[in-house]
Each structure stands twice: as structure tokens, then as C-alpha cells.
Amino acid sequence: MEEPTVLSDTLNFLGLGLSIVLLLAVAYLWSSNSRKSAQLEKIQADLQKVKRNLSTLEEKVSQIREPKVIADVPQVEPFGLNLDEPRRELKITPLAPQKKWLNFIDEFNNFADSLASPGILKKCERFVRDNKLKILTCGSSMDFRPAIDVKDSIYWAFKCAENEYAIVPNPMNPCDAELYEFGGMKEIYSLNYQDGVYRKYFVKLPAIFISDPLKGWTLKDSGVVNLERE
């Protein structure tokens, strides 16, 4: 009778041991699954964090590539300027080449304005000499001829180029009806002569002539002269 009892105890002991082993196995598996779940949750949290960082980074890159455009820029008026006034378009034009006779005409007008007695002839002779002017008389049909001296000259010619000259009247000679009608003044210049005698000249534009040894003197551009009686 003892053998069945021993066998039964042995089986019970084995059953108890097996139960303990199974319990330990279940506990291990549960613990392992819990760790895996925790790791999985951590991985998922890290992925969400990475996604948020990527989204922030993409937004910053987008701001760099596409700068913000301000549609309405507030106007700040510079000192002394009124932006309410209509703007005028600036037209840039190329500079015209400077005429070679410009300085000469300024010098001539100053000289003619200050010309007074005594010593007018000597002053004119010096002016002609210093500016290397040709002294001319004028015949019919606009025919210039060299004058004998400054006193007898009607026009002075300033050389601009090889065969081009700027012509001005001799300031010693008043402009009267004879000089106007027959001395070439009305053909060479546009001027304000009416009648009587005008004693002062102000040359706005000289008459430009071409001098040719064979063809003589040819008017290229008429001049403009303002006459004054005193």
C-alpha cells in the first residue's frame, strides 16, 4: 500500500514543480512582453519627436527659400521732398560735344561790353593778336576779303577747325542802316535791328563759315546777335 502513496506523492510533487515552472515561464513571458511594450512605446514617442523636428525644420527651410514679400511698404519721406507730388521722369541725354568757340564768345562779349575810350584801337589790336583772329571786310554777295588792318575790318574770324571759323562783328564799328543792309549783317545774323545806330554787340551765337581756297567763304550756320544802342 506504501508504493501507491509514494507514487502519488511523487506525482503531486512533480505536478507542483511543473506548475511552478509554468508560472515562472508565464511570469517571464509577461515581463518580456512588458519590456517590449515599453520599448515600442518609447520608439513611437521618439518617432513623433523626430516628425515634429522635421516639420519645424521644413518650415524654416521654406522661409529661407521663399522670403516673405511685403506688399505695402510704408513710405518714408526724405528731408525736403514731398512724395505726394507727381514724380517727373528723368530723361538722361548724352552730353553734347562742347563747341570750340564757346570760351572765345564769352571772352569777346566781355571785351565788347567793357570797350571804351581811350585806346580802343590798341585794345582791339591786342585782342585780335592774342586770339589769332583773321580780320575781314565784306563785299557784295557775302564775299569776305582780308582787311588791311583792325580799324578797317568789319568782321573777326576765330578758327575752330582746319577750315571752319566763328565770325563776330568788329565791336569798334556801330551797326547802322548801311552796315545792316549792305555790310552782310542781316544775311549773317539774326538780330534785333530796327533803325538808327546800335553801338554795342552781344553775340549769342557766332556765324559759322567754311573757308575754301577755291570756293571762298560759305555760310554754314547763321549767328544770333543782340544789339544795344548804348
PAROZA-912517 format. One record per atom (N, C-alpha, C): z, x, y. Coordinates in pm, whole numbers, padded with zeros to 5 digits, always signed. Example, Ala and Ser with C-alpha at 12.3 -4.5 7.8 and 13.67 -1.06 7.14 Angstrom:
BEGIN
+00780+01319-00569
+00780+01230-00450
+00780+01320-00330
+00708+01285-00225
+00714+01367-00106
+00787+01290+00003
This chain:
BEGIN
+00000+00082-00119
+00000+00000+00000
+00000+00086+00125
+00043+00211+00112
+00057+00301+00226
-00081+00346+00275
-00178+00361+00183
-00310+00411+00221
-00380+00316+00316
-00380+00185+00292
-00445+00095+00388
-00379+00100+00520
-00246+00117+00523
-00174+00122+00651
-00213+00245+00729
-00221+00358+00659
-00261+00485+00725
-00403+00473+00776
-00490+00414+00693
-00629+00397+00734
-00640+00308+00855
-00559+00202+00854
-00562+00109+00968
-00513+00175+01093
-00406+00257+01078
-00356+00328+01197
-00460+00426+01250
-00526+00490+01153
-00628+00589+01193
-00740+00521+01270
-00784+00405+01218
-00891+00332+01285
-00849+00286+01423
-00724+00240+01429
-00676+00197+01560
-00673+00313+01660
-00627+00430+01604
-00621+00549+01690
-00761+00589+01736
-00855+00583+01642
-00993+00617+01677
-01049+00517+01777
-01018+00389+01756
-01065+00286+01849
-01009+00307+01987
-00877+00344+01987
-00815+00369+02118
-00879+00490+02186
-00905+00592+02103
-00969+00714+02161
-01108+00685+02213
-01179+00604+02132
-01316+00570+02176
-01312+00487+02303
-01216+00399+02312
-01203+00317+02434
-01176+00403+02556
-01088+00502+02533
-01057+00593+02645
-01181+00670+02688
-01258+00718+02584
-01381+00794+02615
-01479+00706+02690
-01493+00581+02643
-01585+00490+02712
-01538+00463+02854
-01406+00447+02868
-01351+00422+03002
-01378+00540+03095
-01359+00660+03040
-01386+00780+03120
-01535+00790+03156
-01619+00752+03057
-01764+00757+03082
-01803+00659+03193
-01743+00538+03180
-01773+00437+03282
-01724+00483+03418
-01603+00543+03418
-01548+00592+03547
-01636+00702+03605
-01686+00789+03518
-01773+00899+03566
-01903+00844+03624
-01959+00749+03545
-02086+00691+03593
-02066+00618+03724
-01955+00545+03735
-01928+00471+03861
-01909+00567+03978
-01836+00675+03949
-01813+00775+04054
-01944+00843+04093
-02026+00872+03993
-02155+00936+04020
-02244+00844+04103
-02244+00717+04065
-02326+00621+04140
-02275+00606+04283
-02143+00612+04301
-02085+00600+04435
-02128+00718+04522
-02125+00841+04462
-02167+00959+04538
-02314+00949+04575
-02395+00903+04477
-02538+00889+04505
-02562+00786+04616
-02483+00677+04612
-02500+00575+04715
-02462+00631+04852
-02352+00709+04854
-02311+00770+04980
-02417+00867+05032
-02473+00948+04941
-02578+01042+04980
-02702+00967+05031
-02734+00858+04962
-02851+00779+05003
-02830+00720+05141
-02707+00668+05165
-02679+00612+05296
-02685+00719+05405
-02635+00839+05371
-02641+00949+05468
-02786+00988+05499
-02869+00995+05393
-03010+01029+05412
-03078+00926+05500
-03049+00797+05472
-03108+00690+05552
-03064+00699+05699
-02935+00732+05720
-02886+00746+05858
-02955+00863+05929
-02974+00974+05853
-03043+01090+05911
-03188+01056+05945
-03254+00977+05859
-03392+00937+05887
-03400+00852+06013
-03306+00760+06029
-03305+00677+06150
-03286+00762+06275
-03198+00863+06263
-03175+00952+06377
-03300+01032+06411
-03369+01079+06306
-03494+01154+06328
-03598+01065+06394
-03609+00939+06349
-03705+00846+06409
-03674+00824+06557
-03545+00808+06588
-03510+00789+06729
-03545+00912+06813
-03519+01031+06757
-03554+01154+06830
-03704+01167+06849
-03780+01131+06745
-03926+01138+06756
-03977+01041+06863
-03919+00921+06866
-03959+00822+06965
-03932+00872+07106
-03814+00933+07125
-03781+00989+07257
-03876+01102+07295
-03907+01188+07197
-03998+01300+07221
-04138+01251+07257
-04188+01149+07185
-04321+01095+07216
-04326+01037+07356
-04218+00973+07398
-04213+00916+07532
-04221+01027+07638
-04148+01135+07617
-04151+01246+07711
-04289+01312+07716
-04353+01330+07599
-04487+01388+07594
-04585+01297+07666
-04571+01166+07647
-04659+01071+07715
-04644+01080+07865
-04523+01099+07915
-04501+01113+08059
-04565+01239+08113
-04564+01345+08033
-04626+01472+08077
-04777+01459+08080
-04837+01398+07979
-04983+01387+07971
-05039+01286+08070
-04969+01182+08096
-05016+01078+08186
-04916+01064+08300
-04931+01146+08404
-04837+01138+08516
-04841+01001+08582
-04730+00963+08631
-04718+00833+08695
-04794+00833+08827
-04877+00733+08846
-04958+00720+08966
-04891+00620+09059
-04866+00666+09182
-04807+00576+09281
-04919+00507+09356
-04926+00378+09344
-05037+00304+09405
-05027+00303+09556
-04910+00275+09608
-04892+00265+09753
-04804+00379+09801
-04866+00478+09863
-04791+00592+09915
-04749+00559+10057
-04622+00566+10089
-04578+00536+10226
-04633+00639+10323
-04689+00593+10434
-04748+00682+10534
-04641+00733+10629
-04648+00861+10654
-04558+00925+10749
-04643+00974+10866
-04617+00923+10983
-04699+00957+11099
-04663+01096+11149
-04761+01189+11155
-04735+01319+11214
-04700+01305+11361
-04634+01404+11413
-04593+01401+11553
-04715+01391+11643
-04715+01293+11733
-04822+01279+11830
-04942+01202+11780
-04943+01154+11654
-05058+01081+11601
-05019+00939+11568
-05110+00848+11595
-05088+00707+11563
-05182+00669+11451
-05125+00644+11333
-05209+00614+11218
-05265+00473+11221
-05216+00390+11314
-05269+00255+11325
-05407+00252+11389
-05439+00357+11465
-05570+00363+11531
-05678+00392+11428
-05799+00336+11447
-05908+00364+11352
-05943+00510+11351
-05968+00561+11234
-06000+00703+11220
-06146+00728+11254
-06168+00838+11319
-06304+00878+11351
-06349+00985+11253
-06467+00967+11201
-06519+01065+11107
-06561+01190+11183
-06519+01303+11131
-06554+01430+11193
-06688+01476+11137
-06780+01498+11224
-06911+01547+11184
-06919+01696+11214
-06939+01771+11110
-06947+01916+11124
-07093+01954+11134
-07127+02014+11242
-07264+02057+11264
-07268+02208+11271
-07376+02268+11224
-07385+02414+11230
-07391+02461+11374
-07335+02576+11400
-07335+02631+11534
-07477+02669+11574
-07516+02627+11693
-07647+02663+11744
-07646+02810+11783
-07754+02881+11758
-07757+03022+11798
-07744+03037+11948
-07666+03129+11992
-07641+03147+12134
-07766+03202+12202
-07801+03142+12317
-07916+03187+12393
-07884+03320+12460
-07981+03407+12460
-07958+03540+12516
-07943+03536+12667
-07991+03429+12730
-07986+03422+12876
-07859+03354+12929
-07768+03308+12842
-07651+03233+12888
-07564+03313+12984
-07530+03435+12945
-07446+03517+13033
-07518+03550+13163
-07647+03573+13152
-07724+03605+13273
-07722+03488+13371
-07740+03364+13321
-07743+03248+13409
-07607+03228+13476
-07499+03248+13401
-07366+03239+13464
-07351+03342+13575
-07395+03463+13546
-07386+03569+13647
-07474+03539+13768
-07593+03485+13742
-07684+03453+13851
-07625+03344+13942
-07571+03237+13882
-07514+03128+13962
-07396+03175+14047
-07313+03260+13988
-07201+03314+14067
-07251+03401+14182
-07355+03479+14152
-07413+03565+14255
-07476+03482+14366
-07555+03380+14330
-07623+03296+14428
-07523+03218+14513
-07413+03176+14452
-07313+03098+14525
-07239+03184+14628
-07221+03311+14597
-07145+03399+14687
-07235+03477+14783
-07367+03456+14771
-07460+03534+14853
-07452+03492+14999
-07423+03585+15084
-07413+03556+15227
-07436+03684+15306
-07469+03666+15435
-07489+03781+15524
-07355+03851+15547
-07356+03977+15581
-07475+04063+15593
-07507+04133+15460
-07616+04204+15456
-07655+04284+15340
-07709+04205+15224
-07774+04089+15250
-07826+04007+15141
-07933+04082+15062
-08023+04148+15131
-08133+04215+15062
-08081+04323+14968
-07988+04404+15016
-07935+04512+14930
-07862+04456+14808
-07790+04346+14829
-07721+04284+14716
-07820+04233+14612
-07930+04172+14660
-08031+04121+14567
-08102+04236+14496
-08132+04342+14567
-08196+04457+14504
-08107+04518+14396
-07977+04523+14426
-07883+04576+14326
-07875+04484+14205
-07874+04352+14229
-07866+04255+14118
-07991+04267+14030
-08107+04277+14093
-08232+04291+14018
-08232+04420+13937
-08185+04526+13997
-08183+04655+13928
-08083+04655+13812
-07965+04602+13835
-07862+04603+13730
-07902+04518+13610
-07975+04410+13633
-08016+04320+13524
-08157+04347+13474
-08221+04451+13528
-08355+04492+13485
-08452+04374+13491
-08455+04307+13604
-08539+04188+13620
-08678+04225+13669
-08774+04143+13626
-08909+04152+13683
-08912+04065+13809
-08973+04113+13915
-08985+04033+14038
-09130+03984+14047
-09145+03852+14073
-09276+03787+14063
-09305+03702+14186
-09434+03686+14212
-09482+03584+14304
-09561+03483+14223
-09593+03370+14284
-09663+03265+14210
-09784+03219+14289
-09901+03224+14227
-10022+03176+14291
-10058+03039+14239
-10181+03004+14255
-10230+02874+14207
-10236+02872+14056
-10229+02753+14001
-10238+02732+13855
-10129+02808+13780
-10011+02815+13837
-09896+02877+13771
-09926+03021+13731
-09986+03094+13821
-10024+03232+13790
-09921+03328+13852
-09836+03385+13767
-09738+03482+13815
-09804+03619+13832
-09765+03684+13941
-09811+03821+13965
-09690+03904+14006
-09691+04035+13976
-09580+04120+14019
-09569+04124+14170
-09447+04115+14218
-09422+04123+14363
-09410+04269+14404
-09436+04294+14533
-09428+04431+14584
-09282+04475+14590
-09195+04390+14641
-09053+04422+14648
-08971+04294+14634
-08838+04308+14629
-08749+04194+14608
-08762+04092+14719
-08780+04138+14842
-08788+04048+14956
-08908+03955+14946
-09020+04001+14893
-09141+03919+14882
-09148+03838+14753
-09057+03858+14663
-09062+03787+14534
-09017+03642+14551
-09072+03557+14465
-09033+03415+14463
-08948+03384+14340
-08977+03453+14231
-08903+03431+14106
-08857+03564+14048
-08747+03555+13970
-08697+03670+13895
-08702+03637+13747
-08743+03735+13666
-08760+03712+13523
-08665+03801+13443
-08582+03736+13363
-08487+03806+13275
-08546+03810+13135
-08555+03929+13076
-08618+03944+12944
-08522+03900+12834
-08568+03800+12755
-08487+03750+12643
-08530+03811+12511
-08660+03826+12494
-08716+03884+12372
-08833+03971+12411
-08911+04011+12312
-09019+04105+12339
-09117+04051+12443
-09153+03924+12435
-09248+03866+12529
-09198+03734+12589
-09066+03709+12583
-09009+03584+12633
-08914+03614+12749
-08927+03534+12855
-08849+03559+12976
-08786+03428+13026
-08665+03443+13082
-08597+03332+13151
-08621+03349+13300
-08683+03248+13364
-08724+03258+13504
-08627+03179+13593
-08579+03246+13701
-08493+03182+13801
-08554+03205+13939
-08525+03117+14035
-08578+03136+14171
-08503+03249+14244
-08573+03313+14335
-08510+03413+14421
-08416+03341+14516
-08283+03368+14509
-08188+03293+14592
-08199+03326+14741
-08278+03429+14776
-08297+03460+14918
-08389+03359+14985
-08478+03296+14906
-08579+03207+14963
-08533+03062+14953
-08515+02991+15065
-08480+02849+15060
-08593+02768+14997
-08558+02657+14934
-08659+02568+14877
-08698+02465+14984
-08820+02478+15036
-08870+02383+15135
-08989+02309+15077
-09056+02230+15159
-09167+02149+15111
-09282+02235+15059
-09308+02347+15126
-09419+02435+15083
-09391+02497+14948
-09269+02550+14932
-09234+02611+14803
-09233+02506+14692
-09185+02387+14725
-09179+02280+14625
-09318+02234+14583
-09407+02216+14679
-09540+02162+14649
-09637+02268+14599
-09632+02389+14657
-09736+02488+14628
-09682+02617+14567
-09551+02630+14558
-09496+02755+14504
-09455+02747+14358
-09486+02634+14294
-09458+02622+14150
-09325+02560+14114
-09241+02529+14213
-09108+02477+14182
-09112+02345+14105
-09197+02252+14149
-09198+02120+14085
-09262+02125+13946
-09346+02228+13920
-09406+02242+13787
-09311+02313+13690
-09229+02404+13741
-09145+02487+13655
-09012+02421+13624
-08957+02349+13725
-08822+02295+13711
-08817+02144+13732
-08716+02085+13672
-08672+01950+13711
-08561+01972+13813
-08582+01920+13936
-08483+01943+14040
-08470+01821+14130
-08371+01825+14218
-08335+01708+14300
-08392+01718+14442
-08505+01782+14455
-08563+01797+14589
-08614+01662+14641
-08588+01635+14770
-08640+01514+14835
-08724+01551+14957
-08661+01615+15052
-08735+01663+15169
-08648+01767+15240
-08709+01834+15336
-08632+01931+15415
-08613+02062+15342
-08501+02128+15376
-08475+02263+15324
-08343+02264+15247
-08347+02325+15129
-08229+02346+15047
-08208+02497+15034
-08087+02542+15063
-08065+02686+15071
-07989+02745+14952
-07937+02659+14866
-07863+02710+14751
-07920+02655+14621
-07918+02744+14520
-07969+02708+14387
-07854+02716+14286
-07850+02618+14199
-07762+02626+14082
-07848+02597+13960
-07870+02701+13879
-07959+02689+13763
-07881+02638+13644
-07916+02519+13597
-07856+02465+13476
-07928+02517+13352
-08059+02519+13361
-08141+02577+13254
-08253+02658+13318
-08276+02779+13273
-08389+02855+13328
-08520+02806+13268
-08628+02832+13336
-08759+02805+13278
-08793+02921+13185
-08840+02888+13064
-08872+02991+12965
-09024+03010+12961
-09066+03134+12983
-09209+03167+12982
-09238+03273+12876
-09359+03265+12824
-09410+03367+12734
-09510+03452+12812
-09489+03581+12808
-09579+03673+12880
-09670+03743+12781
-09801+03727+12803
-09900+03790+12716
-09994+03873+12803
-10018+03999+12766
-10104+04085+12849
-10244+04027+12871
-10294+03950+12774
-10428+03895+12785
-10429+03754+12844
-10334+03669+12801
-10332+03530+12844
-10247+03506+12968
-10169+03604+13007
-10083+03586+13123
-09953+03515+13086
-09898+03442+13184
-09771+03374+13166
-09793+03228+13125
-09723+03186+13018
-09735+03049+12966
-09598+02984+12962
-09588+02864+13024
-09461+02792+13025
-09428+02739+12885
-09311+02776+12835
-09265+02729+12705
-09168+02612+12720
-09066+02627+12806
-08967+02522+12831
-08938+02514+12980
-08946+02392+13034
-08913+02374+13176
-08764+02394+13199
-08729+02435+13321
-08590+02456+13356
-08533+02339+13433
-08404+02345+13463
-08335+02242+13541
-08255+02313+13649
-08278+02274+13777
-08211+02339+13888
-08153+02232+13981
-08032+02255+14025
-07968+02169+14122
-07973+02237+14259
-08027+02166+14358
-08041+02220+14494
-07931+02170+14585
-07883+02258+14673
-07785+02219+14774
-07834+02266+14912
-07811+02184+15010
-07862+02216+15143
-07784+02329+15207
-07658+02339+15182
-07578+02447+15241
-07519+02534+15130
